[in-house]
Each structure stands twice: as structure tokens, then as C-alpha cells.
Amino acid sequence: MTRIDDLPVRSELRGQTPYGAPALEAPISLNVNENPYPLPEPLVRAMAERVREVAGGLNRYPDRDARELRAGLAGYVTRATGHPVGARQVWAANGSNEVLQQLFQAFGGPDRRALGFEPSYTMHALIARNSGTTWVPCMRDERFDIDLRAARDILAEQRPHLVLITSPNNPTGAAIPAEAVLELYDAAQRARPCMVVVDEAYGEFSDRPSLVPLVEGRPHLVVTRTMSKAFGAAGLRVGYLVADPGVVDAVQLVRLPYHLSTVTQALAMVALEHSDTLLGYVERLRYERRRIVVELREIGYDVDESDASFVQFGPFDDTRRAWQALLDHGVLIRDNGVPRRLRASVGTPAENDAFLRAARAVRHEAR
Ligand code: PMP
């Protein structure tokens, strides 16, 4: 069989492995930040019915501009954030990953730089690589907060064309205050006209308000969001951005025509119609997150503040061994490569009980 490196593949892809958590089967899987609640039966029925309605029209291409869906998402964001957002300010694609990729295609590229605050969502650096954009990491401080002074210096020195701010941050958990985002935005603009992208994939889980209102009057600020987490619809693949309509025009230059299937658009509309039920699960997950933080601390772990649907904890002398020990107890979590730390997604109460039992056992075994 031909290996990748035997092919005339782009030099930056040589020796690389695809992104993704190890695909392992475990009794309890809390490794990829999925919402643990299956879609409720009335929603499943409504979705099946909607597929029936649209299936006959699948000989036609979908609405290329996803107008109904963008209006639906704008309505949802307006209700959720209290900030009026119009359909012209929203763009949707197959997961927020694709939205991010389109932003890199439009605003990054060869001879351009993108800066992010690490550790964070590693796909940002990979999407940069895939679009030929140079990735500039700026390390967070020891509490995983963005060091604003260091950030100002590196922004002035590197003059990036794109800045990525993940809030709440994955995998460390905390959201960033709006004032800090504004400081970073202003510092980035002082260096050069620069797109600042706030990745708010876990926004609905945060105790802090959404950063969406900040896009008002700031044409270089973009907030990306997703239906994968709060809506529990990771399998649907719908993410979106909120920004100035000009940004939407720019990503339309790089999007593939008909990127969002008719079925995806229709099912996302049905999920939006059930947003009240689905967001009820967010409340449960937030409650469980707080419980996990308290109980892990009682066991003796150091737990990082979380505004998200997962918690990062430690310290572990050997993260690989601790990860394996938890797996031996039937619980699969994630080693994101953050020194001395592991990350567990919040599951159902029963899954969280199992995780906490395993975490307690591992802690005792390590003594
Ligand atoms: N941003 C962050 C911070 C994430 O953690 C994820 C998913 N793990 C995504 C974006 C992408 O999610 P999706 O493509 O499912 O919207």
C-alpha cells in the first residue's frame, strides 16, 4: 500500500496524523465534548416528518444561501443573547469547523499570519496549516488565562491578519471577559486591520454573557457558534457565525456552492423550533458541571474554572498513565497534551457518578 509520504503530498502534511481523539470503545465515553442527551422523541418524530417533506425535492440543489436557516439562527441568537441580530449578519456551514475554515480561506492564506492563545482548540492551528496560513501561538499564563500584556506585545510584533480567541476555552474551560476581548481587538487593530474571531462553541454553558453583542460597530469581529454542543446535535453538522454583513459577503466568496444540504438545513430548522427543550439540557449539564468541580476538589484534585460542558483537572505526574488508569475503570476521557492535565466532558448524572468513582479510585491508587 502506498503511504502518504510516498505521494507528492504538500510538504507540511508529511509525517502528520489526522486530527481526532483515539477511537476507543469504553462503557463511559466522556472524551469528545458531546452532549450526552439523545434528542427527545417529539423532536425525532418532527425531524423524520420534515425529512419526508423535503425528500421529494432532493432532485434540486439546496438553498445556496440557507436563507431560512440563517433567519432562524438569527432569531435564536437574538432570543438567547438579548441582542438583536439579523439574518444578514449570520452565516452557516457544516459545523463551526467549516465556518472557521471559510474564515481562514477568506482572511488567511499564504503570506498571512493567524495568532491564537494556547493551549486551546488545536483545530485552529490545523485549519491555519491547511489554508497555508502561518500559525503564531501565544502561550496562556499558568492559570490558562490570556496574559494581556504579553498579548499586546506579540500582537504589535507579529501583526497577525487573524486572531483566534476561544471563549469558553477548550480544553481549559474558562470564558474570557468582554473587556479583555475588546483590549485584544483594539491591540490587534493598532498593528493592522485584523479579523478577530471569537470561537464561542460552548457559549451557552457559560456563566458569562455571550460575546455576540460586541460585533456591533466592529466589522473586524466575528463570533462563531455551533449546534453541536448546546443543541446536542453534533451529528447534524451545523455551525454559524455572527458578524457584520460584510464578513458574510466575504465568506460567500470562498464557500463551495450548495455546501449545506437540504436535509441539514431542514433538520436544523426543526431543532431550532425545539430550542427551549434542548436548552433545558444545558441547564442540567451546567448543574452537573458544578457538581463535578466540587466533587473532584473534594477528592483532592486541582480543577480549572469551567464555563463549558467539560472540566480540566490534575495534576498528574504522568497524564498518559492516569488516562489509562481511568480507562481501566471503564471511563474514557481526553488527554489534550496540556501538561499534567486531563479533560472530561460532562455526561449524564449516572455517567458523572461513574467518572467520579473512577477519579477517586485512581487518586487512591496513585498514593
Ligand atoms: N470550536 C471549539 C472550541 C470546539 O471545541 C469544537 C468542537 N470540539 C468546535 C469549534 C467545532 O465544532 P463543530 O464543528 O461541531 O461545530
Residues whose N, C-alpha, C, O or C-beta is under 5 A from the ligand:
A	BS01	PMP	N94 G95 S96 N97 Y121 T166 N170 D199 A201 T226 S228 V238 G239
